[in-house]
Amino acid sequence: MIYDFNQVINRYNTNSVKWDKTEKLFGDKDILPMWIADMDFACPKPVINAIKERTEHGIFGYTFRSKNYFV
């Protein structure tokens, strides 16, 4: 699988703490927000697909880790 780390994702006006709260917190919108550990990369498709598959059954109770968790 190839991942494109050069893809730029504009996260302004997406309720991003990193990009939308910097000016309010520090009084300057033109600083590099290195104060928070937030990635600006899209989630890999296999992760998105796994989350979608897990949520399709519609039940979100307490679960335990199955053997597949450790594979």
LUMMI-439005 format. One record per atom (N, C-alpha, C): residue number from 1; residue in one letter; atom name; x, y, z. Coordinates in Angstrom, 2 decimals, always signed. Layout:
<sites>
k:NUM, r:A, a:CA, x:X, y:Y, z:Z
...
</sites>
This chain:
<sites>
k:1, r:M, a:N, x:+0.84, y:-1.19, z:+0.00
k:1, r:M, a:CA, x:+0.00, y:+0.00, z:+0.00
k:1, r:M, a:C, x:+0.89, y:+1.25, z:+0.00
k:2, r:I, a:N, x:+0.56, y:+2.19, z:-0.84
k:2, r:I, a:CA, x:+1.30, y:+3.44, z:-0.93
k:2, r:I, a:C, x:+0.45, y:+4.55, z:-0.31
k:3, r:Y, a:N, x:+1.08, y:+5.36, z:+0.52
k:3, r:Y, a:CA, x:+0.38, y:+6.46, z:+1.17
k:3, r:Y, a:C, x:+0.98, y:+7.77, z:+0.69
k:4, r:D, a:N, x:+0.15, y:+8.73, z:+0.37
k:4, r:D, a:CA, x:+0.60, y:+10.02, z:-0.15
k:4, r:D, a:C, x:+0.75, y:+11.03, z:+0.99
k:5, r:F, a:N, x:+1.97, y:+11.16, z:+1.50
k:5, r:F, a:CA, x:+2.22, y:+12.12, z:+2.58
k:5, r:F, a:C, x:+2.35, y:+13.54, z:+2.05
k:6, r:N, a:N, x:+2.31, y:+13.72, z:+0.75
k:6, r:N, a:CA, x:+2.40, y:+15.06, z:+0.16
k:6, r:N, a:C, x:+1.03, y:+15.70, z:-0.02
k:7, r:Q, a:N, x:-0.03, y:+14.96, z:+0.22
k:7, r:Q, a:CA, x:-1.38, y:+15.51, z:+0.09
k:7, r:Q, a:C, x:-1.61, y:+16.52, z:+1.21
k:8, r:V, a:N, x:-1.95, y:+17.73, z:+0.83
k:8, r:V, a:CA, x:-2.21, y:+18.79, z:+1.81
k:8, r:V, a:C, x:-3.70, y:+18.83, z:+2.11
k:9, r:I, a:N, x:-4.02, y:+18.77, z:+3.39
k:9, r:I, a:CA, x:-5.43, y:+18.81, z:+3.82
k:9, r:I, a:C, x:-5.63, y:+20.09, z:+4.62
k:10, r:N, a:N, x:-6.52, y:+20.95, z:+4.14
k:10, r:N, a:CA, x:-6.83, y:+22.19, z:+4.82
k:10, r:N, a:C, x:-7.83, y:+21.91, z:+5.93
k:11, r:R, a:N, x:-7.40, y:+22.06, z:+7.18
k:11, r:R, a:CA, x:-8.26, y:+21.76, z:+8.31
k:11, r:R, a:C, x:-8.84, y:+23.00, z:+8.97
k:12, r:Y, a:N, x:-8.60, y:+24.18, z:+8.37
k:12, r:Y, a:CA, x:-9.22, y:+25.38, z:+8.91
k:12, r:Y, a:C, x:-10.74, y:+25.28, z:+8.78
k:13, r:N, a:N, x:-11.44, y:+25.81, z:+9.77
k:13, r:N, a:CA, x:-12.91, y:+25.82, z:+9.80
k:13, r:N, a:C, x:-13.51, y:+24.42, z:+9.79
k:14, r:T, a:N, x:-12.82, y:+23.48, z:+10.45
k:14, r:T, a:CA, x:-13.35, y:+22.11, z:+10.60
k:14, r:T, a:C, x:-13.45, y:+21.74, z:+12.07
k:15, r:N, a:N, x:-13.49, y:+22.74, z:+12.95
k:15, r:N, a:CA, x:-13.50, y:+22.54, z:+14.40
k:15, r:N, a:C, x:-12.22, y:+21.88, z:+14.89
k:16, r:S, a:N, x:-11.13, y:+22.13, z:+14.20
k:16, r:S, a:CA, x:-9.82, y:+21.62, z:+14.58
k:16, r:S, a:C, x:-9.24, y:+22.49, z:+15.69
k:17, r:V, a:N, x:-8.95, y:+21.88, z:+16.84
k:17, r:V, a:CA, x:-8.34, y:+22.63, z:+17.93
k:17, r:V, a:C, x:-7.01, y:+23.21, z:+17.47
k:18, r:K, a:N, x:-6.24, y:+22.42, z:+16.75
k:18, r:K, a:CA, x:-4.92, y:+22.84, z:+16.30
k:18, r:K, a:C, x:-4.97, y:+24.08, z:+15.42
k:19, r:W, a:N, x:-5.90, y:+24.11, z:+14.48
k:19, r:W, a:CA, x:-5.91, y:+25.20, z:+13.50
k:19, r:W, a:C, x:-6.95, y:+26.28, z:+13.79
k:20, r:D, a:N, x:-8.05, y:+25.94, z:+14.42
k:20, r:D, a:CA, x:-9.12, y:+26.92, z:+14.63
k:20, r:D, a:C, x:-9.07, y:+27.61, z:+15.99
k:21, r:K, a:N, x:-8.26, y:+27.14, z:+16.92
k:21, r:K, a:CA, x:-8.19, y:+27.75, z:+18.26
k:21, r:K, a:C, x:-6.85, y:+28.41, z:+18.55
k:22, r:T, a:N, x:-5.89, y:+28.30, z:+17.64
k:22, r:T, a:CA, x:-4.56, y:+28.85, z:+17.89
k:22, r:T, a:C, x:-4.59, y:+30.35, z:+18.19
k:23, r:E, a:N, x:-5.28, y:+31.12, z:+17.37
k:23, r:E, a:CA, x:-5.32, y:+32.57, z:+17.58
k:23, r:E, a:C, x:-5.98, y:+32.91, z:+18.92
k:24, r:K, a:N, x:-7.06, y:+32.23, z:+19.25
k:24, r:K, a:CA, x:-7.75, y:+32.51, z:+20.51
k:24, r:K, a:C, x:-6.85, y:+32.17, z:+21.70
k:25, r:L, a:N, x:-6.12, y:+31.08, z:+21.60
k:25, r:L, a:CA, x:-5.28, y:+30.66, z:+22.71
k:25, r:L, a:C, x:-3.99, y:+31.46, z:+22.84
k:26, r:F, a:N, x:-3.41, y:+31.87, z:+21.70
k:26, r:F, a:CA, x:-2.10, y:+32.51, z:+21.73
k:26, r:F, a:C, x:-2.08, y:+33.94, z:+21.21
k:27, r:G, a:N, x:-3.24, y:+34.43, z:+20.73
k:27, r:G, a:CA, x:-3.31, y:+35.81, z:+20.28
k:27, r:G, a:C, x:-2.66, y:+36.08, z:+18.94
k:28, r:D, a:N, x:-2.35, y:+35.03, z:+18.19
k:28, r:D, a:CA, x:-1.68, y:+35.19, z:+16.90
k:28, r:D, a:C, x:-2.09, y:+34.04, z:+15.99
k:29, r:K, a:N, x:-2.62, y:+34.37, z:+14.81
k:29, r:K, a:CA, x:-3.04, y:+33.32, z:+13.89
k:29, r:K, a:C, x:-1.91, y:+32.83, z:+13.00
k:30, r:D, a:N, x:-0.80, y:+33.52, z:+13.00
k:30, r:D, a:CA, x:+0.30, y:+33.20, z:+12.10
k:30, r:D, a:C, x:+1.45, y:+32.45, z:+12.77
k:31, r:I, a:N, x:+1.14, y:+31.67, z:+13.80
k:31, r:I, a:CA, x:+2.17, y:+30.85, z:+14.42
k:31, r:I, a:C, x:+1.97, y:+29.40, z:+14.01
k:32, r:L, a:N, x:+3.03, y:+28.65, z:+14.03
k:32, r:L, a:CA, x:+2.97, y:+27.23, z:+13.69
k:32, r:L, a:C, x:+2.49, y:+26.47, z:+14.92
k:33, r:P, a:N, x:+1.34, y:+25.81, z:+14.84
k:33, r:P, a:CA, x:+0.74, y:+25.18, z:+16.02
k:33, r:P, a:C, x:+1.42, y:+23.85, z:+16.37
k:34, r:M, a:N, x:+2.60, y:+23.95, z:+16.93
k:34, r:M, a:CA, x:+3.32, y:+22.75, z:+17.34
k:34, r:M, a:C, x:+3.04, y:+22.40, z:+18.80
k:35, r:W, a:N, x:+2.05, y:+23.01, z:+19.38
k:35, r:W, a:CA, x:+1.72, y:+22.82, z:+20.78
k:35, r:W, a:C, x:+0.78, y:+21.64, z:+21.01
k:36, r:I, a:N, x:+0.32, y:+21.02, z:+19.94
k:36, r:I, a:CA, x:-0.65, y:+19.94, z:+20.08
k:36, r:I, a:C, x:-0.27, y:+18.78, z:+19.15
k:37, r:A, a:N, x:-0.44, y:+17.58, z:+19.64
k:37, r:A, a:CA, x:-0.11, y:+16.38, z:+18.85
k:37, r:A, a:C, x:-1.32, y:+16.02, z:+17.99
k:38, r:D, a:N, x:-1.38, y:+16.58, z:+16.82
k:38, r:D, a:CA, x:-2.50, y:+16.35, z:+15.91
k:38, r:D, a:C, x:-1.92, y:+16.16, z:+14.52
k:39, r:M, a:N, x:-2.27, y:+15.07, z:+13.89
k:39, r:M, a:CA, x:-1.74, y:+14.78, z:+12.56
k:39, r:M, a:C, x:-2.61, y:+15.45, z:+11.50
k:40, r:D, a:N, x:-1.98, y:+15.91, z:+10.47
k:40, r:D, a:CA, x:-2.69, y:+16.54, z:+9.37
k:40, r:D, a:C, x:-2.70, y:+15.63, z:+8.14
k:41, r:F, a:N, x:-2.78, y:+14.33, z:+8.39
k:41, r:F, a:CA, x:-2.84, y:+13.34, z:+7.32
k:41, r:F, a:C, x:-4.19, y:+12.65, z:+7.36
k:42, r:A, a:N, x:-4.66, y:+12.25, z:+6.20
k:42, r:A, a:CA, x:-5.90, y:+11.48, z:+6.15
k:42, r:A, a:C, x:-5.66, y:+10.10, z:+6.75
k:43, r:C, a:N, x:-6.68, y:+9.56, z:+7.35
k:43, r:C, a:CA, x:-6.61, y:+8.21, z:+7.91
k:43, r:C, a:C, x:-6.46, y:+7.21, z:+6.76
k:44, r:P, a:N, x:-5.61, y:+6.20, z:+6.89
k:44, r:P, a:CA, x:-5.45, y:+5.21, z:+5.81
k:44, r:P, a:C, x:-6.77, y:+4.46, z:+5.54
k:45, r:K, a:N, x:-7.03, y:+4.17, z:+4.28
k:45, r:K, a:CA, x:-8.27, y:+3.50, z:+3.87
k:45, r:K, a:C, x:-8.52, y:+2.20, z:+4.62
k:46, r:P, a:N, x:-7.51, y:+1.34, z:+4.86
k:46, r:P, a:CA, x:-7.80, y:+0.10, z:+5.60
k:46, r:P, a:C, x:-8.36, y:+0.36, z:+7.00
k:47, r:V, a:N, x:-7.92, y:+1.42, z:+7.64
k:47, r:V, a:CA, x:-8.43, y:+1.77, z:+8.97
k:47, r:V, a:C, x:-9.88, y:+2.24, z:+8.86
k:48, r:I, a:N, x:-10.16, y:+3.11, z:+7.89
k:48, r:I, a:CA, x:-11.53, y:+3.59, z:+7.67
k:48, r:I, a:C, x:-12.46, y:+2.42, z:+7.37
k:49, r:N, a:N, x:-12.01, y:+1.50, z:+6.51
k:49, r:N, a:CA, x:-12.84, y:+0.35, z:+6.16
k:49, r:N, a:C, x:-13.09, y:-0.54, z:+7.36
k:50, r:A, a:N, x:-12.08, y:-0.76, z:+8.21
k:50, r:A, a:CA, x:-12.26, y:-1.58, z:+9.41
k:50, r:A, a:C, x:-13.26, y:-0.95, z:+10.37
k:51, r:I, a:N, x:-13.21, y:+0.36, z:+10.53
k:51, r:I, a:CA, x:-14.16, y:+1.05, z:+11.40
k:51, r:I, a:C, x:-15.57, y:+0.93, z:+10.84
k:52, r:K, a:N, x:-15.72, y:+1.14, z:+9.54
k:52, r:K, a:CA, x:-17.05, y:+1.01, z:+8.92
k:52, r:K, a:C, x:-17.61, y:-0.40, z:+9.10
k:53, r:E, a:N, x:-16.77, y:-1.40, z:+8.87
k:53, r:E, a:CA, x:-17.22, y:-2.79, z:+9.01
k:53, r:E, a:C, x:-17.65, y:-3.08, z:+10.45
k:54, r:R, a:N, x:-16.90, y:-2.57, z:+11.40
k:54, r:R, a:CA, x:-17.21, y:-2.82, z:+12.81
k:54, r:R, a:C, x:-18.51, y:-2.14, z:+13.23
k:55, r:T, a:N, x:-18.81, y:-0.99, z:+12.67
k:55, r:T, a:CA, x:-20.01, y:-0.25, z:+13.08
k:55, r:T, a:C, x:-21.29, y:-0.68, z:+12.38
k:56, r:E, a:N, x:-21.18, y:-1.45, z:+11.30
k:56, r:E, a:CA, x:-22.37, y:-1.81, z:+10.53
k:56, r:E, a:C, x:-23.35, y:-2.70, z:+11.28
k:57, r:H, a:N, x:-22.90, y:-3.41, z:+12.31
k:57, r:H, a:CA, x:-23.85, y:-4.26, z:+13.04
k:57, r:H, a:C, x:-24.77, y:-3.44, z:+13.94
k:58, r:G, a:N, x:-24.38, y:-2.23, z:+14.30
k:58, r:G, a:CA, x:-25.26, y:-1.31, z:+15.00
k:58, r:G, a:C, x:-25.36, y:-1.48, z:+16.51
k:59, r:I, a:N, x:-24.66, y:-2.43, z:+17.10
k:59, r:I, a:CA, x:-24.70, y:-2.62, z:+18.55
k:59, r:I, a:C, x:-23.36, y:-2.16, z:+19.12
k:60, r:F, a:N, x:-23.41, y:-1.27, z:+20.12
k:60, r:F, a:CA, x:-22.18, y:-0.69, z:+20.65
k:60, r:F, a:C, x:-22.08, y:-0.88, z:+22.16
k:61, r:G, a:N, x:-22.30, y:-2.10, z:+22.60
k:61, r:G, a:CA, x:-22.19, y:-2.40, z:+24.03
k:61, r:G, a:C, x:-20.75, y:-2.66, z:+24.43
k:62, r:Y, a:N, x:-20.58, y:-3.11, z:+25.66
k:62, r:Y, a:CA, x:-19.25, y:-3.43, z:+26.16
k:62, r:Y, a:C, x:-18.81, y:-4.75, z:+25.55
k:63, r:T, a:N, x:-17.59, y:-4.78, z:+25.06
k:63, r:T, a:CA, x:-17.06, y:-5.98, z:+24.43
k:63, r:T, a:C, x:-15.70, y:-6.34, z:+25.03
k:64, r:F, a:N, x:-15.25, y:-7.54, z:+24.74
k:64, r:F, a:CA, x:-13.91, y:-7.95, z:+25.13
k:64, r:F, a:C, x:-13.09, y:-8.13, z:+23.87
k:65, r:R, a:N, x:-11.79, y:-8.20, z:+24.01
k:65, r:R, a:CA, x:-10.91, y:-8.36, z:+22.85
k:65, r:R, a:C, x:-10.89, y:-9.81, z:+22.40
k:66, r:S, a:N, x:-11.28, y:-10.04, z:+21.17
k:66, r:S, a:CA, x:-11.26, y:-11.39, z:+20.62
k:66, r:S, a:C, x:-9.85, y:-11.74, z:+20.17
k:67, r:K, a:N, x:-9.66, y:-12.97, z:+19.73
k:67, r:K, a:CA, x:-8.35, y:-13.41, z:+19.24
k:67, r:K, a:C, x:-7.92, y:-12.56, z:+18.03
k:68, r:N, a:N, x:-8.87, y:-12.10, z:+17.21
k:68, r:N, a:CA, x:-8.54, y:-11.27, z:+16.04
k:68, r:N, a:C, x:-7.89, y:-9.95, z:+16.43
k:69, r:Y, a:N, x:-8.15, y:-9.48, z:+17.62
k:69, r:Y, a:CA, x:-7.56, y:-8.22, z:+18.09
k:69, r:Y, a:C, x:-6.03, y:-8.31, z:+18.11
k:70, r:F, a:N, x:-5.54, y:-9.48, z:+18.48
k:70, r:F, a:CA, x:-4.11, y:-9.66, z:+18.66
k:70, r:F, a:C, x:-3.38, y:-10.09, z:+17.39
k:71, r:V, a:N, x:-4.10, y:-10.24, z:+16.28
k:71, r:V, a:CA, x:-3.46, y:-10.67, z:+15.02
k:71, r:V, a:C, x:-2.95, y:-9.48, z:+14.25
</sites>
